[in-house]
Amino acid sequence: MDKTIKLVFQDGLEIEGKPFGAYTSTAGEVVFNTAMVGYNESLTDPSYKGQILVMTAPMIGNYGVPDDKAMIDSVEEWMESNQIQVKGLVISYYADDYSHWNAVQKLGAWLKSQNIPGVYGVDTRMIAKKLREQGSTLGKIVADTDVDFYNPNLDNLVAQVSCKEVIRYNEGADIRIVLVDCGVKNNIIRCLVSRGVEVIRVPWDYNYETLDYDGLFISNGPGDPALCVPTINHIGESLKGDKPIFGICLGNQLVSLAAGASTYKLKYGHRSHNQPVQLVGTKRCFITSQNHGYAVDDSKLPEGFTTFFTNLNDGTCEGIRHESKPIFTVQFHPEAMGGSIDTEYLFDEFIEEVKKYKSANA
Ligand SMILES: NC(=O)CC[C@H](N)C(=O)O
C-alpha cells in the first residue's frame, strides 16, 4: 500500500496527503504563500525558519531545482541562503517531472537530501481559507511517528540563521555598508554588491559601531521582532547619529522598535508576490513581494517618523521614514526573489544617501 502522511492542525483538523521529500515528522507554524513562482527562493528564505509552508499555486516542482551549491561572488547563485529553511512543504499537485534550463534535480529529491518532509495531494486553497478565517496556527506533519506541536515564535530564530562571524564582500570599495544579518536573503547582498559598495555582513548581535562604515542596513529575518533585543539596542544607538539607515522586513520592524514604535502579529500575514503598496503622499502604487507575519503599528509612530508606504489590501503599515534624516525602512522586499522588482530603486536611493553622507563628512 502507498504510504500516506498527515497535516495536523492545533484545532484537531487532520488532512491526509501523499508524501514526497523526506518521510519524516515535523512541527511548526503553518503559513500560506499565494505566489505562482519562486518555490526555490521561498524554501531557502531564512525568514521562513520554523514554519510549515503551504503554497497555493496549483502545480509545484515543474521547473525543478537549480544547483544549490553553485556560488557567484561568495553567495549561492540560485538560492536565497545555503539551505532549505522551512520545516515542511505542503502543496496541491507535485510535478515530479521537471523541465527548465538551469534545473539539476527534482524538488522531492532536494527536500529529501535535507531531511525536509513534503505533503502533496491536499486542497491548499481550503487551507489558505481556513488560515485566513482563523488566523495563523501551529501544525505538524506526521509521517511514521507523532511529534509535539512547536511554536517557533517563542524561540530566538534570528540567532540560528544569522552568520557567526563578519564576512566582507567587494572589499576595498569606496563606500562601506554594514549589513546586520538577522537571516539575510542573498538577493539583498547581490543588490548591494552590484551597486559597487563594500558590504560588511555582521552577526545579528554584533556591536558594529567598532567598525568604520558609511551606511547601515538591517536585514529581513524570522520570528518575533521583539525578541531581537541586542539588535534593537544597537540600532537605538545608531538612530542618534546621522548615518543613512535602510531596513527591509524584520529590519523595518527592528528600526521601528528601536525608534519607540510597537509591533504586533497580523492575523495571517502577507506572503505573495503581488501585494500592492501605496507611497504615502502620492497616488503611486507598487506591486511588491512579501513574507511576514508581524507588522509595525503606525497609529502612534515616535516623534520625527512618518508612514512611508501603506498596504492597499488591508491598510497596514508597509514602512516608515524619518522626516529629516536619511532613515527609511520597508515591510516588503525590494530585492524581490522571487517577485516583482518595482521597488528595487530603493537600493539606489539608499546608496545615493550614503554617498551624500560620505562626501559631506569627508
Ligand atoms: N521576511 C521577514 O523579514 C519577516 C519578518 C518577521 N519575522 C515577520 O514575520 O514579520
The ligand as a MOL file (V3000), in Angstrom:
LIG
                    3D

  0  0  0     0  0            999 V3000
M  V30 BEGIN CTAB
M  V30 COUNTS 10 9 0 0 0
M  V30 BEGIN ATOM
M  V30 1 N 10.6960 38.4360 5.9900 0
M  V30 2 C 10.8790 38.9410 7.1980 0
M  V30 3 O 11.8680 39.6120 7.4930 0
M  V30 4 C 9.8540 38.6020 8.2460 0
M  V30 5 C 9.9270 39.4230 9.4970 0
M  V30 6 C 9.1970 38.8020 10.6890 0
M  V30 7 N 9.8030 37.5560 11.0540 0
M  V30 8 C 7.7410 38.6210 10.3700 0
M  V30 9 O 7.2920 37.5120 10.1670 0
M  V30 10 O 7.0030 39.5920 10.3050 0
M  V30 END ATOM
M  V30 BEGIN BOND
M  V30 1 1 1 2
M  V30 2 2 2 3
M  V30 3 1 2 4
M  V30 4 1 4 5
M  V30 5 1 5 6
M  V30 6 1 6 7
M  V30 7 1 6 8
M  V30 8 2 8 9
M  V30 9 1 8 10
M  V30 END BOND
M  V30 END CTAB
M  END
